[in-house]
Amino acid sequence: MNVGGASVPRPPLTYKEALAWLYSLQRFGIKLGLENIRRLLDELSRSGGLQSAVGDLEIALPWKVIHVAGTNGKGSVCAMIDSICRAQGYRTGLFTSPHLITFRERIRVKGEMISEEAVANGLSAIRNLIRDWDPHPTFFEVTTALALKCFSEVKLDLVVLETGIGGRLDATNAIQSDVSVITQIEFDHKEWLGNTLAEIASEKAGIIKPGTPVVSVPQRPEPEKIICARAADCEAPLQFVNESYDRSPIALRGHHQKQNAAVAIAALRVAEIDVDNSTIASGLATVDWPARFQKWDERTIIDGAHNPGAARVLVETWREVFGDQRATLILVVLFDKDLRGICEALASIAASVILPKIRSERAAAPEELAKVVSTITPPLPYSIAPTVGEALNVACTRPNPILITGSLHFAGEVLAHLRGKPAAFEECAQ
């Protein structure tokens, strides 16, 4: 708005208005690159909305930063680092994506989701700052800036940042970190990151910065070679964590989570964040990361596996817990994912498949998924359900344990249904 030639800030948004504006930015799509986020963080810093030192390359923040990239497991590693540090008494900020039920899950301060007021005030300020920009910042760029603004308004010791897509050109990569962590690299987001593991690994390894230590899970030969080369070019100390954590129970199920825990601990050691063994045990015993082989009741598991690699790990964990029992599979996969690869990975533990229709526009149509399921050898019996509720009702009539999987978006809708809350996409429309 202009009055007498002067620019006047727009009035502050309510929480629902702020989310509606933020989601409207999805029309700009995904634009990988660091120019916009650097400009945005620079402007926030100049306006007093962010405490930072802005340089030519990375932006230094007043806390220790652990930056995590990878295809599978990065969210679990972030949650473990955060939980361990809070158990030790550190004040933490945690930035992850996507969210399951509410947008506020993406930004946590000292273990708590940020408030609706913080979202509304932060997005109001950012909207006023960028209203005339061309190119306009994207949904993820604005969300990253919001997270850092919220973290800057409280006293913290540590911030854990999870990349959105890739790493090299991800908005979170504008930040200088104290340690770079790389979890398992698999095929995903091919349209953005490349069609080979080497190309995908090059993007993920882009979070490695000069002289900044690197911690990685064991990788397949191609990604390992790329990570080693990038670390060498940056003169960055590199550690592959080959062991698993077995000293105490972990709240997250599956052998892969023991490896994730070892990586989380190694990252804390490399970042010189002091945590003792009893604190590590306490943090891992209480870590909460929904939709990762989450046990809803005695016979129902919810898991957000959304690529073939994650589906294969899910199958391994299912067999650890359920042995030879097969599942009634409730499956939804986003249309841009590897439908056949996911279905083939899950087929060995499925007795039957229920394909519900959900309200997300990104979900593959049940009929399309049915074509894939019907061509797997041997073909799986399947049915199509009109709603999530109907799919759950049908599954409960069958004797097998129930596995709900295929997408984190779907897992979020199921959790919202089971908890009687609005689904994430309804949040700004209520």
C-alpha positions, 0 to 999 in steps of 0.5 A, spaced: 500 500 500 502 506 498 500 513 501 502 519 498 508 516 495 510 512 501 510 505 502 505 503 508 506 496 511 500 492 511 496 490 517 498 484 521 495 477 519 491 472 523 494 465 524 489 462 518 490 468 514 498 468 515 498 460 513 493 462 507 498 467 504 504 462 505 500 456 502 499 461 496 506 461 495 506 454 492 504 457 486 511 459 485 513 452 485 520 449 487 526 453 485 533 451 488 538 456 489 541 461 494 540 468 492 533 469 494 534 466 501 541 470 502 537 476 500 531 475 505 536 473 511 540 479 509 534 484 509 531 480 516 538 482 519 538 489 517 531 490 519 532 487 526 528 481 525 534 476 525 541 476 529 546 474 524 553 476 520 551 476 513 557 474 509 559 473 501 557 466 502 554 463 508 550 466 514 553 465 521 548 465 526 549 466 534 548 458 535 552 452 534 548 449 527 548 442 525 546 441 518 543 434 516 541 432 509 540 425 505 534 421 502 532 417 508 533 418 516 535 425 516 528 427 520 530 421 525 537 424 526 535 431 527 529 429 532 535 424 536 540 430 536 534 435 539 532 430 544 539 428 546 541 435 547 534 437 551 535 432 555 542 435 557 539 441 558 541 445 552 536 450 549 535 447 542 531 450 535 529 444 530 527 445 523 524 440 519 519 438 514 514 436 511 509 437 517 504 431 518 498 435 522 500 442 523 505 447 520 507 449 527 511 442 527 516 444 522 519 449 527 520 447 534 523 451 540 526 447 546 522 441 544 515 445 543 512 447 536 512 455 535 505 458 537 500 460 532 502 468 534 509 467 532 507 464 525 502 470 524 507 475 527 513 472 523 509 471 516 506 478 517 513 481 517 516 477 512 510 479 507 511 486 508 519 485 507 518 481 500 511 484 497 515 487 491 520 482 490 521 479 483 523 473 483 518 472 489 521 467 495 518 460 495 514 457 500 520 453 503 524 459 502 519 463 507 518 458 511 526 457 512 526 465 514 521 464 519 524 459 522 531 462 523 527 469 525 523 465 531 530 462 533 533 469 533 528 471 538 529 466 544 536 464 547 538 458 544 545 453 544 544 449 538 539 449 532 538 443 528 537 444 520 534 439 516 534 440 508 528 440 504 530 438 497 537 436 496 542 440 499 547 444 495 541 449 492 537 448 498 535 454 502 538 451 509 545 451 505 545 459 506 547 458 513 554 456 516 554 450 520 558 447 525 558 440 522 554 437 516 551 430 517 549 426 511 544 420 512 542 414 507 542 417 500 537 413 495 533 415 489 528 420 490 526 427 487 529 425 480 526 431 477 530 436 481 536 432 483 538 427 477 537 420 475 543 417 478 545 416 485 552 420 483 548 426 481 543 425 487 549 425 492 553 431 488 547 435 491 546 432 498 554 433 499 553 440 497 552 442 504 559 440 505 563 447 507 570 448 507 573 446 513 567 444 516 567 437 519 562 431 516 559 425 519 555 420 514 552 413 515 555 408 510 553 409 503 553 405 497 560 406 493 557 411 488 555 416 493 561 414 498 566 416 492 562 423 491 562 425 499 569 423 499 571 427 493 567 433 496 570 433 503 577 432 500 576 439 496 573 442 502 579 440 506 573 438 511 574 432 516 570 426 514 567 420 518 563 414 516 559 411 522 559 404 521 557 402 528 550 402 531 548 404 538 546 398 542 547 401 549 540 403 551 533 402 548 531 407 543 524 409 542 524 409 534 523 402 532 528 398 527 535 396 526 536 402 522 534 407 527 540 404 531 545 406 526 541 413 526 542 414 533 550 412 532 550 418 527 547 423 531 551 422 537 557 422 532 555 429 530 554 431 537 561 429 539 564 432 532 560 439 534 563 439 541 557 439 544 558 436 551 553 430 552 554 424 557 552 417 556 546 417 561 543 423 557 544 420 551 540 414 553 535 418 556 534 422 550 534 416 545 529 413 550 524 419 549 525 421 542 518 422 539 518 422 531 511 420 529 510 416 522 516 412 523 514 405 524 509 408 529 505 403 533 498 406 534 495 400 537 497 393 538 496 391 530 496 398 527 503 401 524 504 408 521 510 409 517 511 415 512 516 411 507 515 414 500 521 411 496 523 404 494 529 405 499 525 407 505 520 401 503 525 396 503 527 399 510 520 398 512 520 391 510 526 389 514 523 393 520 516 389 519 519 383 519 523 384 526 517 386 529 512 381 526 516 376 523 512 372 518 506 375 519 503 379 513 500 386 513 493 388 511 496 394 507 493 401 506 497 405 501 497 412 498 503 414 494 504 421 491 503 421 483 510 423 482 514 418 486 516 411 484 509 407 484 512 401 482 518 401 486 514 402 492 509 397 491 514 391 489 518 393 495 512 392 500 509 386 496 513 381 500 509 383 507 502 384 504 497 379 504 492 384 501 492 392 499 486 397 500 487 403 496 483 409 499 482 416 496 485 422 500 484 429 499 491 431 497 491 433 490 498 430 490 496 423 491 496 418 485 489 416 484 487 409 487 485 407 480 492 408 478 495 405 484 491 399 483 494 398 476 501 397 479 498 393 484 495 388 479 501 387 475 506 385 481 508 378 481 504 374 484 499 379 484 496 382 490 488 382 492 486 389 492 480 394 494 479 401 493 476 405 499 472 412 498 475 415 504 481 414 509 475 412 515 472 407 510 479 404 509 481 403 516 474 400 517 475 395 512 482 393 515 479 392 522 475 386 519 481 383 517 485 378 521 492 381 519 496 387 523 495 393 519 500 397 515 499 404 513 504 407 509 506 410 502 507 417 504 508 422 509 502 426 507 498 420 507 501 418 514 499 425 517 492 425 514 491 418 517 494 421 524 489 427 523 483 422 522 485 418 528 486 424 533 480 427 530 483 433 528 483 437 521 488 435 516 494 439 515 491 442 508 485 444 512 489 448 517 488 454 514 481 453 511 478 452 518 
